[in-house]
Amino acid sequence: MRSRTDVSWPTWSNWAGNQTARPLAVHRPETEEQIVAIVKDAAARGTRVKVVGSGHSFTDIACTDGHLVDLSGYGRVLAIDPNGLTVTVQAGMRLEHLNRALDPRGLAMPNLGDIAYQTVAGATSTATHGTGARLPGLAAQIVAMRLILADGSALDCSTVEEPEVFHAARVGLGALGVVSTVTLQVVPAFNLHVVEEPLPLGEVLADLDARVDGNDHFELFWVPHTDLALTKANNRTTEPIDRRGRAKEWVDDRLMENYAFGALCRLGRRRPGWIPHLARALAASGRASYVDESYRVFASPRLVRFYEMEYAVPRAAGAEALQRVRRFIEDSGLLVSFPVEFRFTAPDDIPLSTASGRESCYIAVHVFEGMEHRPYFEGVERIMHDYEGRPHWGKLHFQDWSTLSRRYPEWDRFVAVRDRLDPDRRFTNAYLDRVLGP
Ligand SMILES: Cc1cc2nc3c(=O)[nH]c(=O)nc-3n(C[C@H](O)[C@H](O)[C@H](O)COP(=O)(O)OP(=O)(O)OC[C@H]3O[C@@H](n4cnc5c(N)ncnc54)[C@H](O)[C@@H]3O)c2cc1C
């Protein structure tokens, strides 16, 4: 059976609405055979192929003027091994669905980012990460993958089978082939004890290492134009679930973090001069402490649309880099209505992971949709250059391969795998030409 295909001059846009594409056709395969047929057909016609996950990247990484392959109908669990603690899924599975499939079997992902709308392959392909100095990003959980290559053949890889491909493909940027299935290492389900607390930024940075090393997952959001950091420390616990209560949860996660925050952002967009005053209202949240299942703690709803840039710098430089971002905002007179996010991960060995070979600290800056982001993001990027900063592949940045290639010690290993698997660049697009070179 052929996959569902839309050829009526389709348009595609990402979640943030800042990237649009006019593909030749949009395909919605539901089987691996259908994916193979799409790739073979494109190869025969000499056209490009691009897979899209759930469109949650801010860059044009998922855009194409060729064949767009939407895997939203290819997202089932294929196997769960409760003894080996692994799960194999079709690549288009959303993380939120994976979480819900794992939970009844007493399993969970060890860490997640702050949303779970992404697909497994989309999240891992761009080195998506959460926070936790002892935990690497999501791609480091991959133990095996199956790729559909440029000629339509399938290739299975792991540390024992095609190890060089496996090494590179975990963070493949969609440049090596269509990821068909992914096997992930999971852990027994666990609860997290959450403590959310606004604190003076200086106080937090003064004993940052103790906070980062003393908690399983520590992060902060510094609120520009104030002294305050909204801190969040999550620790594994054997305590039973002690939720905030449905009403309190709704108030915190929906009303405050989304509806009220969105209203403040809209007000700030209309009256930018009010932003510093609105920021004080944002920073005025109180302390909260509760226990919940890990996946419910990690990811929350995101209803306010924004544009984001995020840089990974060596952990040791993180506090200094954040202070410089603060000084830049204050000295430049920029009015910033979104908090600056500050997170940590362990190093990994994946060539194009932003944490490749180094303990990392992530600094993320955002602007509300419809607001100018370039002067802010470009200014922050200039600071990140001084720390050999590596931009998140799915978030806005202004670099290309000439600078990026020097920031990844194993860059050439990735390029060698790409040259072998996709010599004709069937899977490239404008973004990949820019960041990886033509
Ligand atoms: C509100 C919001 C919150 C976010 N929070 C975080 C966070 O906490 N931490 C973090 O690190 N990032 C975060 N991100 C960024 C996000 O995790 C990444 O951009 C991620 O890549 C999005 O996944 P996706 O499924 O939407 O993939 P897409 O954006 O659709 O695609 C990303 C890339 O993956 C490729 N791809 C997707 N599926 C396949 C496949 N089957 N085979 C080959 N290539 C494939 C695409 O071709 C493209 O190159 C956030 C983004 C948003 C919008």
PDBQT file of the ligand as one rigid body, heavy atoms in Angstrom, charges set to zero:
ROOT
HETATM    1  C1  LIG A 501       8.579  24.772  23.336  1.00  0.00    +0.000 C 
HETATM    2  C2  LIG A 501       9.888  24.083  23.053  1.00  0.00    +0.000 A 
HETATM    3  C3  LIG A 501      10.617  23.566  24.109  1.00  0.00    +0.000 A 
HETATM    4  C4  LIG A 501      11.840  22.914  23.877  1.00  0.00    +0.000 A 
HETATM    5  N1  LIG A 501      12.540  22.422  24.937  1.00  0.00    +0.000 NA
HETATM    6  C5  LIG A 501      13.750  21.848  24.724  1.00  0.00    +0.000 A 
HETATM    7  C6  LIG A 501      14.516  21.347  25.819  1.00  0.00    +0.000 A 
HETATM    8  O1  LIG A 501      14.092  21.367  26.966  1.00  0.00    +0.000 OA
HETATM    9  N2  LIG A 501      15.749  20.844  25.539  1.00  0.00    +0.000 N 
HETATM   10  C7  LIG A 501      16.256  20.806  24.271  1.00  0.00    +0.000 A 
HETATM   11  O2  LIG A 501      17.402  20.379  24.086  1.00  0.00    +0.000 OA
HETATM   12  N3  LIG A 501      15.533  21.222  23.224  1.00  0.00    +0.000 NA
HETATM   13  C8  LIG A 501      14.300  21.733  23.413  1.00  0.00    +0.000 A 
HETATM   14  N4  LIG A 501      13.573  22.161  22.340  1.00  0.00    +0.000 N 
HETATM   15  C9  LIG A 501      14.089  21.923  20.979  1.00  0.00    +0.000 C 
HETATM   16  C10 LIG A 501      13.581  20.587  20.415  1.00  0.00    +0.000 C 
HETATM   17  O3  LIG A 501      13.756  19.540  21.355  1.00  0.00    +0.000 OA
HETATM   18  C11 LIG A 501      14.368  20.190  19.163  1.00  0.00    +0.000 C 
HETATM   19  O4  LIG A 501      14.353  21.222  18.224  1.00  0.00    +0.000 OA
HETATM   20  C12 LIG A 501      13.854  18.885  18.550  1.00  0.00    +0.000 C 
HETATM   21  O5  LIG A 501      14.643  18.586  17.431  1.00  0.00    +0.000 OA
HETATM   22  C13 LIG A 501      12.430  18.946  18.083  1.00  0.00    +0.000 C 
HETATM   23  O6  LIG A 501      11.973  17.632  17.780  1.00  0.00    +0.000 OA
HETATM   24  P1  LIG A 501      10.933  17.402  16.608  1.00  0.00    +0.000 P 
HETATM   25  O7  LIG A 501      10.385  16.040  16.709  1.00  0.00    +0.000 OA
HETATM   26  O8  LIG A 501       9.970  18.521  16.567  1.00  0.00    +0.000 OA
HETATM   27  O9  LIG A 501      11.904  17.460  15.338  1.00  0.00    +0.000 OA
HETATM   28  P2  LIG A 501      11.885  18.465  14.098  1.00  0.00    +0.000 P 
HETATM   29  O10 LIG A 501      12.124  19.837  14.576  1.00  0.00    +0.000 OA
HETATM   30  O11 LIG A 501      10.676  18.233  13.294  1.00  0.00    +0.000 OA
HETATM   31  O12 LIG A 501      13.170  17.948  13.308  1.00  0.00    +0.000 OA
HETATM   32  C14 LIG A 501      14.443  18.134  13.815  1.00  0.00    +0.000 C 
HETATM   33  C15 LIG A 501      15.459  17.401  12.962  1.00  0.00    +0.000 C 
HETATM   34  O13 LIG A 501      15.319  16.011  13.152  1.00  0.00    +0.000 OA
HETATM   35  C16 LIG A 501      15.232  15.372  11.891  1.00  0.00    +0.000 C 
HETATM   36  N5  LIG A 501      14.405  14.191  12.014  1.00  0.00    +0.000 N 
HETATM   37  C17 LIG A 501      13.221  14.061  12.632  1.00  0.00    +0.000 A 
HETATM   38  N6  LIG A 501      12.788  12.798  12.510  1.00  0.00    +0.000 NA
HETATM   39  C18 LIG A 501      13.718  12.130  11.801  1.00  0.00    +0.000 A 
HETATM   40  C19 LIG A 501      13.838  10.794  11.349  1.00  0.00    +0.000 A 
HETATM   41  N7  LIG A 501      12.916   9.877  11.604  1.00  0.00    +0.000 N 
HETATM   42  N8  LIG A 501      14.931  10.472  10.620  1.00  0.00    +0.000 NA
HETATM   43  C20 LIG A 501      15.879  11.374  10.346  1.00  0.00    +0.000 A 
HETATM   44  N9  LIG A 501      15.815  12.644  10.762  1.00  0.00    +0.000 NA
HETATM   45  C21 LIG A 501      14.750  13.009  11.484  1.00  0.00    +0.000 A 
HETATM   46  C22 LIG A 501      14.619  16.411  10.980  1.00  0.00    +0.000 C 
HETATM   47  O14 LIG A 501      14.893  16.120   9.623  1.00  0.00    +0.000 OA
HETATM   48  C23 LIG A 501      15.341  17.644  11.465  1.00  0.00    +0.000 C 
HETATM   49  O15 LIG A 501      16.609  17.655  10.871  1.00  0.00    +0.000 OA
HETATM   50  C24 LIG A 501      12.336  22.797  22.532  1.00  0.00    +0.000 A 
HETATM   51  C25 LIG A 501      11.587  23.299  21.468  1.00  0.00    +0.000 A 
HETATM   52  C26 LIG A 501      10.374  23.938  21.724  1.00  0.00    +0.000 A 
HETATM   53  C27 LIG A 501       9.565  24.482  20.559  1.00  0.00    +0.000 C 
ENDROOT
TORSDOF 0
